[in-house]
Amino acid sequence: MGINQNYKNRALASLEGKWGSAAIATLIIAIFTGGISSVITLPMGNDALLGLSTNGIWSLLCLPLQWGYTVFFLNLIRQEDIRYERLFEGYKDFIRTFLMEFLFTIAILIGFLLFIIPGIILSVGLCMAPFILKDDKDISAMDALMKSWQLTQGHKMKLFWLGLSFIGWIILSFFTLGIGFFLLVPYIEATFAHYYEDIK
């Protein structure tokens, strides 16, 4: 059995009996990051600049929620509390979670603007930062990103292939009008959470 399949099997085992909770958590995130954004920009009509600015501000405010969603699956595979309110725990530690997600996003954007490959390398190298920030209450956002980079030394190519192994499911999910992503994204998140548990 390949190493990728091993992590994916462990993710499936962790999600057994919890697929409903995982899908609802994904729906909550989709509503807040996409649905509400669409609603608040709707009255702006054809004012593209105002709509874009409002969308950008809302996206920034949702960064701690994105962190909460990622670590939700670390809690899930550890068989810890996965009540839906835990998705919003990032707002209790707003500065650290906001800065970590913001710096992560900026780094990835710069990487992809330079060329696709640097963006992929940065994405892979920094992907463990949310988990690190959860486990270390004293680490700064920047240090969490740096620690992720160090932690993934020797693992970046493996993590890249692990992510790429979901490409078939991603394509298939588009044919379900996006509904499949409510199960696929939890599957991916739980898989990477298991990888973190092994290399931390």
KETORSE-292297 format. One line per 10 residues: number of its first residue (from 1); their letters; for each residue z, x, y of N, C-alpha, C. Coordinates in pm, whole numbers. Example, Ala and Ser with C-alpha at 12.3 -4.5 7.8 and 13.67 -1.06 7.14 Angstrom:
1	AS	780/1319/-569/780/1230/-450/780/1320/-330; 708/1285/-225/714/1367/-106/787/1290/3
//
This chain:
1	MGINQNYKNR	0/85/-120/0/0/0/0/88/125; -91/61/220/-97/139/342/26/119/428; 54/219/513/173/211/598/164/93/694; 44/63/746/28/-51/836/65/-182/766; 16/-197/643/45/-320/570/193/-332/539; 258/-218/520/402/-218/494/479/-277/613; 445/-233/733/512/-286/853/478/-433/875; 355/-469/846/314/-608/864/384/-699/762; 400/-649/641/473/-726/540/619/-746/579; 679/-642/635/817/-653/681/830/-753/795
11	ALASLEGKWG	729/-755/883/729/-852/992/719/-994/937; 631/-1013/840/617/-1146/779/746/-1192/712; 814/-1098/648/941/-1130/583/1046/-1171/686; 1048/-1100/800/1145/-1132/906/1116/-1267/969; 989/-1304/976/949/-1430/1039/961/-1550/946; 983/-1524/819/994/-1634/723/1107/-1729/763; 1074/-1855/777/1171/-1955/818/1194/-1958/968; 1128/-1868/1043/1148/-1859/1187/1017/-1871/1265; 911/-1907/1195/781/-1918/1262/784/-2021/1374; 854/-2131/1351/864/-2236/1453/931/-2185/1579
21	SAAIATLIIA	1043/-2116/1563/1116/-2060/1677/1030/-1958/1751; 958/-1874/1675/873/-1771/1735/758/-1835/1814; 698/-1940/1758/587/-2008/1824/635/-2078/1952; 753/-2139/1947/807/-2207/2066/841/-2105/2174; 896/-1991/2134/924/-1884/2232/795/-1839/2299; 688/-1828/2221/558/-1789/2276/505/-1895/2370; 525/-2021/2335/482/-2132/2421/558/-2130/2553; 688/-2104/2548/769/-2096/2670/715/-1988/2763; 683/-1872/2706/629/-1763/2785/495/-1802/2845; 411/-1867/2766/279/-1909/2813/291/-2008/2928
31	IFTGGISSVI	387/-2100/2918/408/-2199/3024/451/-2133/3153; 545/-2040/3143/597/-1975/3263/498/-1878/3325; 431/-1798/3242/343/-1696/3296/205/-1749/3332; 160/-1852/3260/28/-1906/3287/27/-2046/3343; 100/-2137/3278/99/-2278/3318/152/-2301/3457; 271/-2250/3485/333/-2271/3616/252/-2202/3724; 197/-2084/3691/112/-2011/3787/-6/-2096/3830; -67/-2165/3733/-182/-2251/3763/-141/-2369/3851; -23/-2424/3824/25/-2541/3900/54/-2505/4045; 119/-2391/4068/158/-2356/4206/39/-2311/4289
41	TLPMGNDALL	-70/-2268/4225/-188/-2226/4301/-288/-2340/4318; -269/-2450/4246/-362/-2562/4252/-376/-2622/4392; -264/-2643/4467/-277/-2702/4601/-349/-2612/4701; -373/-2486/4667/-435/-2393/4760/-586/-2407/4765; -639/-2489/4676/-781/-2521/4680/-871/-2400/4673; -958/-2388/4774/-1058/-2281/4774/-1011/-2155/4844; -885/-2152/4884/-832/-2031/4950/-802/-1926/4842; -905/-1851/4807/-893/-1755/4696/-791/-1646/4724; -787/-1599/4848/-695/-1489/4882/-550/-1534/4869; -519/-1654/4920/-383/-1707/4911/-346/-1732/4765
51	GLSTNGIWSL	-441/-1788/4690/-416/-1816/4548/-391/-1689/4470; -470/-1586/4500/-455/-1457/4431/-322/-1392/4465; -283/-1401/4591/-156/-1343/4635/-38/-1414/4570; -43/-1546/4568/64/-1625/4507/73/-1596/4357; -43/-1587/4295/-48/-1555/4152/14/-1419/4124; -16/-1323/4212/37/-1188/4196/189/-1185/4210; 240/-1257/4308/386/-1262/4329/454/-1327/4209; 394/-1437/4159/453/-1505/4044/451/-1414/3921; 343/-1340/3904/333/-1249/3790/441/-1142/3796; 469/-1093/3917/576/-993/3934/712/-1052/3898
61	LCLPLQWGYT	735/-1175/3941/863/-1241/3912/881/-1266/3762; 769/-1274/3690/775/-1300/3545/791/-1174/3462; 792/-1056/3525/802/-932/3449/928/-924/3363; 1047/-960/3416/1166/-958/3329/1155/-1057/3212; 1079/-1163/3231/1059/-1260/3123/974/-1198/3012; 876/-1118/3050/793/-1049/2951/878/-951/2870; 970/-884/2938/1063/-795/2867/1148/-876/2769; 1199/-989/2814/1282/-1074/2729/1207/-1121/2606; 1077/-1147/2621/997/-1191/2507/982/-1080/2404; 957/-959/2451/940/-845/2359/1068/-820/2279
71	VFFLNLIRQE	1182/-817/2348/1307/-785/2277/1359/-905/2197; 1305/-1023/2224/1337/-1141/2143/1306/-1111/1997; 1197/-1040/1973/1156/-1012/1836/1233/-895/1775; 1290/-811/1859/1382/-709/1807/1509/-779/1758; 1555/-876/1833/1670/-956/1789/1638/-1031/1660; 1514/-1082/1653/1474/-1161/1537/1475/-1077/1410; 1417/-956/1415/1412/-876/1292/1549/-819/1255; 1639/-813/1354/1776/-768/1328/1866/-884/1285; 1807/-1003/1278/1879/-1125/1241/1993/-1153/1339; 1966/-1130/1467/2062/-1158/1572/2027/-1289/1640
81	DIRYERLFEG	2099/-1321/1743/2082/-1448/1816/1943/-1457/1878; 1868/-1562/1845/1736/-1582/1905/1727/-1719/1974; 1836/-1759/2036/1829/-1880/2118/1727/-1857/2230; 1660/-1963/2270/1551/-1949/2367/1598/-1897/2503; 1723/-1924/2538/1772/-1875/2667/1777/-1723/2673; 1775/-1659/2556/1777/-1514/2553/1645/-1456/2607; 1542/-1537/2611/1416/-1493/2670/1433/-1457/2817; 1533/-1517/2882/1553/-1498/3026/1660/-1394/3058; 1707/-1321/2956/1815/-1225/2977/1775/-1109/3069; 1646/-1086/3081/1600/-980/3169/1641/-1002/3313
91	YKDFIRTFLM	1661/-1127/3351/1699/-1157/3490/1845/-1123/3518; 1923/-1103/3412/2061/-1058/3431/2065/-909/3463; 1959/-841/3430/1946/-697/3455/1813/-674/3526; 1793/-752/3633/1662/-766/3696/1601/-633/3738; 1678/-547/3804/1622/-424/3859/1563/-337/3748; 1639/-314/3643/1591/-227/3536/1471/-287/3462; 1481/-414/3425/1372/-474/3348/1247/-490/3434; 1265/-528/3561/1150/-541/3651/1081/-407/3671; 1159/-304/3702/1101/-173/3728/1031/-117/3604; 1093/-134/3488/1031/-82/3366/897/-147/3341
101	EFLFTIAILI	893/-282/3348/768/-353/3324/665/-325/3434; 711/-312/3558/620/-285/3670/558/-147/3656; 641/-45/3630/591/91/3615/500/102/3493; 536/33/3387/452/30/3266/313/-25/3299; 310/-138/3370/184/-203/3406/100/-114/3496; 163/-53/3597/91/35/3690/32/154/3615; 111/214/3525/65/329/3447/-58/293/3363; -52/176/3301/-164/132/3216/-288/107/3300; -270/41/3415/-385/13/3504/-450/142/3550; -368/239/3591/-423/367/3635/-497/435/3521
111	GFLLFIIPGI	-438/430/3401/-500/489/3284/-637/429/3255; -648/297/3264/-775/232/3235/-876/251/3348; -826/267/3471/-917/296/3583/-977/435/3570; -897/529/3521/-947/664/3501/-1052/665/3390; -1019/599/3282/-1110/584/3168/-1035/504/3063; -1107/448/2969/-1043/361/2871/-943/438/2784; -981/557/2739/-897/631/2646/-759/665/2703; -749/716/2830/-615/740/2886/-530/613/2892; -595/501/2919/-522/374/2923/-465/337/2788; -543/360/2683/-497/331/2547/-381/423/2510
121	ILSVGLCMAP	-396/552/2543/-291/649/2511/-160/614/2581; -170/577/2709/-50/538/2783/11/411/2727; -72/314/2691/-22/188/2634/59/214/2508; 5/300/2422/71/331/2295/197/413/2319; 187/513/2407/300/602/2430/419/538/2498; 394/433/2575/502/369/2651/549/237/2590; 490/197/2477/515/62/2423/656/41/2370; 731/148/2345/866/134/2293/972/121/2404; 929/133/2529/1023/131/2641/1108/3/2649; 1051/-117/2625/1136/-237/2630/1250/-234/2529
131	FILKDDKDIS	1222/-186/2409/1325/-177/2306/1433/-76/2345; 1388/37/2399/1482/142/2441/1573/91/2551; 1515/18/2646/1593/-38/2758/1697/-137/2707; 1663/-211/2603/1758/-307/2545/1874/-235/2477; 1843/-130/2403/1945/-63/2323/2034/31/2405; 1986/77/2519/2063/169/2603/2088/103/2738; 2207/51/2757/2239/-25/2878/2250/65/3002; 2256/196/2982/2274/287/3095/2148/361/3135; 2044/355/3053/1922/430/3083/1845/363/3196; 1781/444/3279/1701/389/3389/1564/347/3338
141	AMDALMKSWQ	1494/270/3418/1361/223/3379/1266/340/3355; 1266/437/3446/1178/553/3431/1215/635/3308; 1344/654/3285/1388/731/3168/1352/660/3038; 1355/528/3039/1316/451/2919/1169/475/2888; 1087/479/2991/944/506/2971/922/648/2921; 994/743/2979/982/882/2936/1031/901/2793; 1139/832/2760/1193/841/2624/1096/780/2524; 1029/672/2562/928/610/2476/816/710/2449; 774/780/2554/667/879/2540/709/988/2440; 833/1032/2453/884/1136/2362/900/1082/2220
151	LTQGHKMKLF	950/958/2211/976/897/2081/848/878/2001; 738/854/2071/611/827/2003/529/954/1979; 586/1070/2011/518/1195/1979/494/1202/1828; 370/1225/1790/335/1229/1648/311/1091/1588; 330/986/1669/313/849/1620/204/773/1695; 151/831/1802/58/755/1887/-65/709/1812; -124/796/1732/-243/756/1656/-208/649/1554; -92/663/1489/-49/564/1390/-27/428/1458; 36/430/1577/59/305/1650/-73/243/1695; -167/328/1734/-299/278/1774/-367/206/1658
161	WLGLSFIGWI	-367/268/1539/-430/205/1423/-354/81/1379; -222/82/1399/-144/-37/1365/-186/-154/1454; -199/-129/1583/-245/-234/1674/-386/-279/1642; -473/-182/1610/-613/-213/1581/-628/-294/1452; -530/-282/1363/-537/-354/1235/-529/-506/1252; -491/-550/1373/-481/-695/1399/-611/-751/1458; -712/-667/1476/-832/-710/1548/-899/-830/1480; -900/-832/1347/-961/-946/1277/-890/-1077/1306; -755/-1072/1307/-676/-1190/1338/-695/-1233/1484; -711/-1135/1572/-732/-1167/1714/-864/-1242/1731
171	ILSFFTLGIG	-969/-1191/1668/-1100/-1258/1677/-1091/-1399/1620; -1025/-1410/1504/-1011/-1541/1440/-934/-1639/1528; -833/-1590/1600/-751/-1676/1687/-832/-1736/1800; -934/-1665/1847/-1020/-1720/1952/-1095/-1844/1902; -1125/-1846/1773/-1197/-1960/1716/-1106/-2081/1696; -976/-2064/1719/-882/-2176/1711/-850/-2229/1851; -936/-2192/1948/-915/-2229/2088/-784/-2173/2143; -742/-2061/2088/-623/-1992/2136/-494/-2033/2068; -498/-2142/1991/-376/-2192/1927/-320/-2088/1829; -409/-2017/1764/-366/-1918/1665/-280/-1807/1724
181	FFLLVPYIEA	-293/-1783/1854/-216/-1678/1919/-66/-1708/1919; -30/-1836/1908/112/-1872/1906/181/-1826/1778; 102/-1795/1678/156/-1736/1555/124/-1587/1546; 7/-1549/1597/-36/-1410/1588/49/-1317/1674; 76/-1356/1798/153/-1269/1888/293/-1241/1832; 367/-1341/1781/495/-1310/1717/480/-1214/1599; 373/-1228/1522/345/-1140/1409/330/-995/1459; 254/-977/1567/233/-843/1624/364/-787/1680; 436/-870/1756/561/-824/1818/663/-783/1712; 677/-861/1607/773/-829/1501/733/-702/1427
191	TFAHYYEDIK	603/-681/1412/554/-559/1345/592/-435/1424; 569/-439/1555/601/-323/1639/753/-304/1652; 827/-413/1647/973/-402/1650/1023/-328/1525; 962/-357/1412/999/-286/1289/962/-138/1299; 852/-107/1360/812/33/1376/915/106/1462; 959/40/1569/1063/99/1656/1189/128/1578; 1230/35/1494/1352/53/1416/1345/178/1329; 1224/211/1283/1208/328/1197/1206/460/1274; 1152/460/1396/1136/588/1466/1239/614/1574; 1325/515/1605/1417/532/1717/1515/647/1690
//
